[in-house]
Amino acid sequence: KSVFFRVELRTVSLAGISQPAYAEELFQVYTPGFWTVKNILLMLFIFLLFAIIVGIVGYFFVKKYYSQKVKEYATQLISANPEYLSQVYRGYGNNVLSKCGDTFGVCAIKTVTESANSAERLHFLLEANVMKSFSAEAFIVKLYGVVSDGQPVLVVMEMMEKGNLRDYLRSRRPGAEENIENLPVPTSAEYYEWAAQIADGMGYLESIRFCHRDLAARNCMVHSNDIYLLLILRFGERRSAIFHWHF
């Protein structure tokens, strides 16, 4: 801040005190405040140093949290086949562009269990490799991509919000324990539509000479009002079906 001073001069003698004599010009004394250039630069340096430290710590924390703690951010177990050595979780993508060309947010993340051995992990990758060849327009669950860099291996798929068909039908059974919201029984039209969609998906698999071998309500996933086939493959279940006769 600035303070202005005016100096006057008087003489003191035995005769008394003289009249004051004033300076011709005023002069200014400057007292610097806190926000000087030096202090501002120092504050900026401290802030940047703090931001860098927080950024480094946050980077390593997030990297460790999301790479090694997959189960901690998976919020909903949607696997309908617990005896199979894999589990499916709800995940979130930040508008990621998928392998099939779709941009997705909420997704299903499938991974092998901790008890899976090397052979079972290989079969898990084979399943994802098989899904790459399927069309996304034939009532087949979409494969968004595979994360194979590091462990555990992740298969990212389309999220089926209503789970599998078996549990979905149970949730609409009158008086059932699972029917928490008192949902009505599906109509005949819904049953016919679901049957047609399942047949459509199986027909597509037949057209590419692929045998599912495990068609069941637990492997049919419900999304909105549509039924999609979820392929649960084990090693050796993929079969060529050019000629397969039953008598």
N, C-alpha and C positions, 0 to 999 in steps of 0.2 A: 504494500500500500504506500501511498505518497502522503507526506506531511509538509506543509508549507510553513516557513518561519520568517519573521521580520526582526531584525536586530536594531536596537536603539542604544545609543551611547550617552552617558551623563558623567559629568565630573563632580567630584565631591571635594570641597575645600572648607577652610574656616569661614569663608564668606557664605557658604551654603551649597546647595545642589543646583547645578546649571540646568538649563533647558535641554531636553533630549535632542540628539542629532540622529536622524534616521538614515538607513542605507538607501541608496538610490534604487536598487533592484532587489526583488525578493529571490530567495534561493530555495531549492527543493531538496529534501532529504528522503531518499527512497528506502523503505524497509521491505525486503522480500517476504511474501507469504509462503504457505506450504506448497502450493501448486506452481513450483518453479520448473523450468525445463529439466533440470537435473532430477528432481523428484518424480516428475512424470515419466522420464525414461527408466528410472529405477523401478517404478510401479509396473510399467509395461514388461520389463525384464522378469520381475517376480511372477507376474501373471502368466507369461508365456512358459516360464520354467515349470510352474504348477500344472499348466495345461498339458505340457509334454509328459510329465510324470504320470498324471492321471490317464492320459491316452495310452501310454505304454502298459501301465498296470491293467487298464480296462481291456486292451487288446489281448494280453495273455490270459486274462480271466475268461473272456468270452470264448477265445479259442479252446481253452481247456474245457469250459462248460459245455460247449456245443459239440465238441469232437469226442469227448470221453463220457459225457453224461447224457446220452440220448434218451434214456428212460425218464430223466428228470423233467424234460420239457415236453415229453409226450403226454398229452392230457387225457386221452381216451383210448382205451384198449378196444379194438373193434374186431379182433381175430375171432373167427367162428370155428376154428379147427385147432384146439389147443394141443391135440396129440401130435400135430405136425411141428417140426422143430423150427418154427418161425413165429414171429409176433408182428402185429400191425398196430401202428399208433397214428394219432392225428398230428399233423405237422403244419407249418406255416411257411409259405414262400413269399418273398417280396416281389410279386409280379414277375416271376421267373419264366423265361421262354423255354418251353419244354421241347423234347425230342420230336413230338408229333406236331409242333407248331402252335400249341395252345399256350397262353399266358395264364399261370395259375397262382393262387394264394394258398387257400386251405387245401391240404393234400393228405394222402395216406402214406405213411412211411413204414415199409416192411423191412425187418431185419431178423437175422438168425438169433437164437437164444444163446446165452453164454455157455451152455452145456454142449453146443453143437461141435462135432469134431471136424477135421479137415475135409473129409469126404462129403459130409452134410453141407458144409459151406460151399463146396464146389457144386453140389446139386442145386443149391439156392441160386447160384449165378447162372446155372443152366436154365432154370425156370425163367429168370429175367431175360435171358438170351432168346428163349422161345417166344416170349411175349412181344419181342421187338418186331416179329414178322406179322403180327395180327393187325387187321384194320380196325380203326377206332370208330367206324360207322356201323358195326355189326353187333351191337349190344355186348361188346366185350369191354371189360374195365381198361381204361386207357393207361398206358405206361408212359409216365412223364420223363423218366430217366433213371440211371443207375449211378450211385456214388460208390466207386470201388477203390478210391484212394484212401488207404488206411483201414482201420478196423473200428467198429463193425461195418460190414458192407450194407448199404442202404438201397432199397428199391423204392422209388417214389412213384406213386400211382394216383389215379383219380380218387377223390374222396367220395365214398358212398354214405351219405348222411344218415340214412335210416338203418344201416347195418345189414345183416343177412336176412334172407327171406324167412327162414325158420323162426328166428326170434321176433321178426316183425309180425308174423302171423300170430304168434303167441301173445304179443302185446295187444292184439285186437280181439282176443278170445273173451267172450263175456264171462265175468266172474273170475278170470285168471289173475294170479298174483302179479303177473307182469303187466297187466292192463291197468296201469296207474291212472291214466287220463280218461278211462272209460270210453275208449274208442269203439266205434261200431264195427261189426263184422264186415269184411270186404264184400262188395257186391259181385254178382255173377259176371257183370261186364268187366270188372277189374280182374277176376280170375282168368277170363278168356284172354284179356289183353296181355296179362303176364305170361300165360302159356304160349301165346303167339310170339312174344318177344324172346322167350327162352328157346322156342323152336327155331326162331330166326338166327339166334346166336349159334345153336348147335348145327343148323344147316350150313352156316358159313364155315364152321370148323370142318364139316364133312367135305365142303367144296375144296378145301386146301389139304384134304387127306390127313386130317389131324383127329385123333381119337381122344376124347376127354377122359373117359374111364372113371370119373368120379362125380357125375352129375347128381347133385342133391340140393335140397333147400338151403343147407348151411353154406353152399358154395355159390348161391345166387344172391347178388347184392342189390339192395333197393336204394334207388336215388330218385327223389321226387316221386313220380308215379311210374317210373320205368324200372325194369329188371335187367341187370347186367350179369353176365356170367363171370365168376371169379375162378381163374384157373389155378388149382392147387396141384402142382406136379411133383411127383417123386421120380427119382432116376428110374428109367425103364418104362415109364408110363406113356411116353410119346410113341405112337404106333402109326405106321403107314396103313391106310385102310383102303387100298385100291380094290382088293378082293377080300371080302370077309363074309363068308356065308354061314348061316345058322340053320340047322335042320332039326 
